[in-house]
Amino acid sequence: MDVEEYVRRNIATGADRETLQKNLTDRVLEFKKVRKSYAEEFSRAVIEEVRNTLPLKGDFFEFEPAGVNMGEFGVGSRGQGDFFAHRQIARIIGKTSASVGVDEMDDAGAVCAEGKYIICTVDGMHSRLSDYPFLAGFHVTRATLRDAYVMGAKPVMLFSDIHVADDGDVAKIFDYTAGITTVGEAMNVPLVTGSTLRIGGDMVLGNRLTGCVGAVGVADHLTARKATEAGDVILMSEGAGGGTIATAAIYSGFPEVVEQTINLNFLNACETLMKSTVFSRIHAMTDVTNGGLRGDVFEMAETANCRIVIDEFATTTLVEPHVRAMLEKLEIDYLGVSLDALLIVAPPDAADEICSVVKTAGVRMHRVGYVEPGKPESVLLLDGKECDFTPRFRESAYTPVKKVVDTDPRNFEAMKEGVLHAAEAAMQKKARVLQKLQNT
């Protein structure tokens, strides 16, 4: 619970100070085993601090609201809203000198330094793994290493960030770090730095954990999405999922499936490929994460300005059997959920050799589609017929709560107007502050 937000909301609705203080004291006592006198003093202090902020105006203290909440727009839910919001972030950042920038919507960014490409990427842990810190650390580390590998980079170091709410047990930090370093040590990539903080400092009650892990890598041959060409074929490896599948399993009553997600198949496949002579023939790589195959193929088509066709029949055998059985029982669309499979774009005459190399790492891979000229779009072949394959508003609803949340969307076009307005306001503020700095 965010006590600062609680106070702001109550002040905005006209609550008198005495009632607000009493109610906040009660909320604090629900979360904390403290003296009532402490809770009363704490509540008075929070109310005082918030009241001191009310008169603040101007660029440094205000932002232009979009009138759209993160959840209702699907930010972080790997669907249309999420992709739209990220493209606004890219607009605010603007064109940079990066070899691969955020505007290309790739898995990582790249800059050129002394003849080498330096790759940097960061992934946030799955929010529903807060109570399972080891799983959170393991899966977010594997995810960030995947993002480095699919850019053609050899990861050389990891960095982490962890935030635990005020009432969280300190042991969460240690369990999370153990998850990170299990993957790091297995792949010989050291964790070298990080940050440890409380979520909201004193202002957030509860034990919620959140954090991220990033990776830095070095590459000679970039395999960014923009290198996708008409005439290429799409190869896909078997996937057993990561944080998303583990979350679906935990909260839907299939805890035995979690173990299927604990593997290094993707990373080992990439390591093996990078040591082979065929690696230089690969045009692009990505991992099947952002809204599943629906989301990633759509983004690839947009970035590379081409048409990508996926054969649904060819993908069905590339979902780990235990995972697939769970998804079928729960009626979760496997094409719209993160499978953590490896997706490779390459010339047709290199496809068989690539699949053979990946097989030596103990990972199955075969062709699932092809690239052709045309307007940028993604298409699904279903029983020989072309069907729409654009991302849905959110990724497949993979927990009971998500199935409820997914039933009540606002008008997307109306929400986009508010988001665009807020993005423009942020760009204008950036310009104002930059001008001020340059004139001092």
C-alpha positions, 0 to 999 in steps of 0.5 A, spaced: 500 500 500 502 506 498 501 511 503 503 517 500 498 516 494 492 514 499 493 521 503 493 525 496 487 521 494 483 523 500 485 530 500 483 531 493 476 528 495 476 533 501 477 529 507 478 532 513 485 532 517 483 528 523 479 523 519 484 522 514 489 521 520 485 516 524 484 512 517 491 512 515 493 510 522 488 504 522 491 502 515 498 502 518 496 498 523 494 493 518 501 492 515 505 493 521 506 490 528 508 497 531 505 501 537 499 505 536 502 512 538 508 510 532 502 509 527 499 516 529 506 520 529 507 516 522 501 518 519 501 525 521 508 526 518 506 523 512 500 528 511 504 534 513 509 532 507 504 531 502 501 538 504 507 541 503 507 538 496 501 541 494 503 548 492 508 546 487 508 548 480 512 548 474 516 543 469 520 540 475 514 538 479 508 537 474 507 532 468 501 532 463 497 527 464 495 522 459 488 520 463 490 513 461 492 508 467 498 503 465 494 497 466 488 499 462 492 501 456 496 494 457 503 497 458 507 491 460 502 486 457 506 485 451 500 487 446 498 493 442 498 498 448 504 496 450 507 497 443 504 503 442 507 506 449 514 504 447 514 507 440 512 514 444 518 512 449 522 512 442 520 518 440 522 522 446 529 519 446 529 521 439 534 519 434 541 517 437 548 515 434 547 508 436 548 503 431 541 499 434 537 504 437 530 504 441 527 506 435 528 499 432 524 496 437 529 490 438 531 486 444 537 490 446 541 497 444 548 497 440 553 502 439 560 501 435 566 502 439 573 501 436 571 496 431 566 492 436 559 493 437 557 494 445 551 491 447 547 493 453 540 490 455 536 490 461 529 486 463 525 487 469 523 481 473 516 478 472 512 482 477 508 476 480 514 472 482 515 477 488 514 471 493 519 467 489 525 471 489 529 465 486 525 464 480 524 471 479 532 472 479 533 466 475 528 468 469 530 475 469 537 473 468 536 468 463 532 473 459 537 479 459 542 474 457 537 472 451 537 479 449 544 480 449 545 473 445 540 475 440 544 481 438 550 477 436 553 479 442 557 475 447 555 477 454 561 479 459 557 482 465 551 482 469 548 488 473 542 488 477 537 492 481 532 490 487 527 494 490 523 491 496 518 494 500 519 496 507 516 490 510 519 485 506 524 480 509 531 482 507 532 474 505 528 476 499 535 480 497 539 474 498 534 469 494 534 474 488 541 474 488 542 467 488 537 466 482 541 471 478 548 468 480 546 461 478 545 463 471 551 467 471 556 462 474 553 457 469 554 461 463 560 464 466 558 471 466 559 475 472 554 479 476 559 486 477 554 491 480 547 493 482 543 497 487 538 495 493 533 500 495 526 500 498 520 501 494 518 508 495 522 508 501 518 509 508 511 510 503 510 503 501 507 498 506 507 491 504 513 486 502 512 487 494 519 485 491 521 488 484 527 489 480 531 488 474 537 485 471 541 488 465 547 485 461 553 488 457 556 484 451 561 485 445 559 483 438 563 483 431 556 481 427 550 484 429 543 480 428 538 485 429 531 485 426 532 490 421 537 485 417 531 481 416 530 480 408 525 478 403 526 471 401 529 469 408 526 463 412 524 463 419 527 458 424 524 457 431 527 452 437 523 449 442 521 453 448 519 451 455 517 458 457 520 463 463 517 467 468 511 468 464 510 460 464 512 459 471 507 464 473 501 461 469 503 454 473 504 457 480 497 461 480 493 456 476 495 450 480 500 447 476 507 448 480 510 441 477 511 445 470 515 450 473 521 445 473 520 445 466 522 452 465 529 451 469 534 450 463 539 454 459 537 451 453 536 457 449 543 460 452 547 454 450 544 454 443 546 461 442 553 459 445 554 453 440 551 458 434 556 463 435 562 458 435 560 455 428 562 458 421 554 458 420 553 464 425 555 469 420 550 467 415 544 469 420 541 475 419 537 476 425 535 473 431 530 474 437 527 471 443 519 469 443 517 473 449 514 480 447 506 478 447 509 471 444 510 469 437 504 474 435 508 480 438 515 478 436 513 477 428 509 483 428 515 487 431 520 484 426 515 485 420 514 493 422 522 494 423 524 490 417 519 493 413 517 486 410 511 481 410 512 475 415 508 469 414 508 463 420 505 456 419 501 455 425 502 447 424 510 448 424 510 451 431 505 446 434 511 441 436 516 446 438 512 448 445 515 443 451 510 438 452 508 439 459 508 446 458 503 445 452 499 441 456 498 446 461 496 451 456 491 447 453 488 445 459 487 453 461 485 455 454 491 459 453 493 461 446 500 459 446 502 463 440 500 470 444 504 468 450 512 468 452 515 461 450 522 463 450 524 460 444 529 462 439 527 465 433 532 466 427 532 469 420 536 466 415 537 465 408 534 458 406 540 455 404 543 456 411 537 453 414 539 446 415 546 447 417 543 452 423 538 447 425 544 442 425 548 446 429 543 448 434 541 440 435 548 439 437 546 443 443 541 439 445 535 443 442 530 442 437 529 447 431 526 447 424 522 452 419 516 455 421 515 461 416 518 465 411 519 473 409 517 476 403 516 483 400 510 487 401 507 491 406 509 490 413 505 485 416 505 478 420 500 473 417 498 466 420 497 460 415 492 456 418 490 450 415 493 453 408 489 459 409 492 466 411 489 469 417 491 475 421 496 475 426 497 482 429 498 482 436 492 483 441 490 488 446 494 484 451 498 478 451 494 471 452 491 472 459 495 467 463 493 467 470 486 467 473 486 475 475 489 476 467 483 473 465 478 478 469 482 484 467 482 482 460 474 483 459 473 490 460 478 494 456 476 502 454 476 504 447 483 503 444 483 509 439 481 514 445 486 512 449 491 513 444 489 520 443 491 521 451 497 517 450 500 521 444 498 528 448 502 526 454 508 524 450 508 530 446 508 534 452 514 530 455 518 532 448 516 539 449 518 539 456 525 536 454 526 541 449 525 547 454 530 544 459 535 543 454 534 550 452 535 552 459 541 548 460 544 550 454 543 558 455 547 557 462 
